[in-house]
Amino acid sequence: MSRTLATLVLLSGGLGCAKGIPLPDATATVKIPAGNYLVGGSTDACNLSQSKPCGSSEPTHPIVLSRPFEMEVHEVTVKQYAACAALGKCCDQDVGDYINEGDLPAQVSIDQARQYCRYRDRRLPTEAEWEVAARLKDIQGSMQVFPWGDSPRACGEVPSLDCGSGNTSLRPVATTPIDCTPL
């Protein structure tokens, strides 16, 4: 499963940024409930008929999320990150062309993602929170193997760098339905 840094962000509307970059609209969030979850899983959970299996290298193990948290419905876009950089709150090294690539996911380093979260008075999810948010099937706490369900997908169906299928092009945020969770 390809992991894109999804930041937890509260965006305010109606403001403008330096360099004429308008502050993007707020991104919707979903509340992930506290609870007991099973995360991880063997690498043979999904063999995509490739020589390279997918899944987790961690064995399945229980975790407890003691507090609910909110996760953005989609990744931070180039446009959103560029607005932060234009205000001098985030490093703007290689974030992309916000006019032509504005709706693509921002490809930033972990430090840049943390800067963006601080700018929005938020934080990145922990690894356990990220996995629960990615695999949660319903608000009652049922988990699935992949964000899209329990069945593996063939290389090429979901944009990924993991399988030389040629389907590695980034797509605008929220336009690949198969790469979305039920929540």
C-alpha positions in Angstrom: 0.0 0.0 0.0 1.5 3.3 -1.0 1.6 5.8 2.0 1.1 9.4 1.2 1.6 11.7 4.2 -1.9 12.8 5.1 -1.7 15.8 7.5 -4.4 16.7 10.0 -5.3 20.2 9.2 -7.8 22.8 10.2 -8.0 25.4 7.4 -9.4 28.9 7.8 -11.2 30.5 4.8 -11.3 33.9 3.3 -7.7 34.9 3.7 -5.1 35.4 1.0 -1.4 34.6 1.0 1.7 36.4 0.0 2.7 36.2 -3.7 -1.0 36.2 -4.6 -1.6 32.5 -3.7 -5.2 32.3 -2.3 -5.6 30.3 0.8 -7.4 27.1 -0.3 -10.7 26.0 1.1 -10.9 23.9 4.2 -10.5 20.2 3.9 -13.1 18.0 5.5 -12.1 15.7 8.3 -13.4 12.4 9.6 -13.4 11.5 13.2 -11.7 8.2 14.0 -13.0 6.6 17.2 -10.9 5.5 20.1 -10.8 1.8 20.6 -9.0 -1.5 20.4 -7.7 -2.4 17.0 -5.6 -5.1 15.3 -2.9 -3.7 13.1 0.0 -5.1 11.1 -0.3 -8.3 9.2 1.8 -10.8 7.4 3.3 -10.0 4.0 1.5 -12.9 2.5 -1.9 -11.2 3.3 -1.9 -10.2 -0.4 0.2 -11.7 -3.1 -0.6 -9.8 -6.2 0.7 -12.5 -8.5 3.9 -10.4 -8.6 7.2 -11.5 -7.3 6.9 -8.8 -4.7 4.2 -9.3 -2.0 2.4 -6.4 -0.3 1.2 -6.0 3.2 2.9 -5.3 6.4 6.2 -6.7 7.6 4.9 -6.4 11.2 3.0 -9.3 12.6 -0.7 -8.6 13.5 -0.8 -7.1 17.0 -3.4 -5.3 19.1 -3.2 -1.6 19.9 -5.4 0.7 21.9 -6.2 4.2 20.7 -7.2 5.9 24.0 -8.6 9.0 22.3 -10.4 9.7 19.1 -8.7 11.8 16.5 -9.6 13.6 13.3 -8.0 12.8 9.9 -8.3 14.8 6.8 -10.4 13.2 4.2 -7.6 13.6 1.6 -4.0 14.4 1.3 -2.6 18.0 1.4 -2.5 19.4 -2.1 0.4 21.3 -3.7 -1.8 24.4 -3.6 -2.4 24.1 0.1 1.3 23.6 0.8 2.3 26.4 -1.6 0.1 28.8 0.4 1.9 27.8 3.6 5.3 28.3 1.9 4.2 31.7 0.4 3.5 32.9 4.0 7.0 31.7 5.0 5.6 29.1 7.4 6.8 26.1 5.4 9.9 25.4 3.3 9.1 25.7 -0.4 11.8 23.5 -1.8 10.4 21.5 -4.7 6.7 21.6 -3.8 5.6 21.9 -7.4 3.8 24.4 -9.6 0.7 25.4 -7.6 -1.0 26.8 -10.7 -0.6 23.7 -12.9 -0.2 21.0 -10.3 -2.2 22.6 -7.5 -4.6 19.7 -7.0 -1.9 17.0 -6.9 -0.8 15.6 -3.5 2.1 17.6 -2.0 5.2 15.5 -2.1 7.2 16.8 0.9 9.7 15.6 3.4 8.6 14.6 6.9 10.1 17.8 8.2 8.0 19.8 5.7 4.9 17.9 6.6 5.5 18.7 10.3 6.0 22.4 9.4 2.7 22.4 7.6 0.9 20.8 10.6 2.4 23.3 13.0 1.3 26.1 10.7 -2.3 24.7 11.0 -2.0 23.9 14.7 -2.2 20.2 14.0 0.1 17.2 14.0 0.9 14.2 11.8 -0.9 10.9 12.9 1.2 8.2 14.6 1.9 5.1 12.6 -0.9 3.3 14.4 -3.4 6.1 13.9 -2.5 6.2 10.2 -3.0 2.5 9.8 -6.3 2.5 11.7 -7.6 5.4 9.6 -6.5 3.7 6.3 -8.0 0.3 7.2 -11.1 1.2 9.2 -14.2 -0.3 7.5 -16.8 1.4 9.6 -17.3 3.6 12.6 -17.9 0.5 14.8 -14.3 -0.4 14.4 -14.2 -3.2 11.8 -10.9 -3.3 10.0 -10.1 -4.4 6.4 -6.8 -5.4 4.9 -6.5 -2.5 2.4 -8.0 1.0 2.3 -10.4 -0.2 -0.5 -11.4 -3.5 1.1 -10.1 -7.1 1.7 -9.3 -8.1 -1.8 -5.9 -7.3 -3.3 -5.8 -5.2 -6.5 -3.6 -6.0 -9.4 -0.7 -3.7 -10.1 -1.9 -0.8 -12.2 -5.3 -0.5 -10.5 -4.0 1.8 -7.8 -1.2 4.3 -8.5 1.9 2.8 -6.8 5.6 2.9 -7.0 5.7 -0.7 -5.7 5.1 -2.6 -9.0 6.7 -1.5 -12.2 3.3 -1.3 -13.9 3.8 2.1 -15.3 0.8 3.4 -13.3 2.9 5.6 -11.0 1.6 9.0 -12.1 0.2 11.1 -9.4 -3.5 11.9 -9.8 -5.4 14.9 -8.4 -6.4 14.4 -4.8 -9.7 12.7 -4.3 -10.0 11.5 -7.9 -9.0 7.8 -7.5 -12.0 6.2 -5.9 -10.4 2.8 -5.5 -7.7 4.3 -3.3 -10.3 5.6 -0.8 -11.4 4.2 2.5 -15.1 3.7 3.4 -14.9 6.6 5.9 
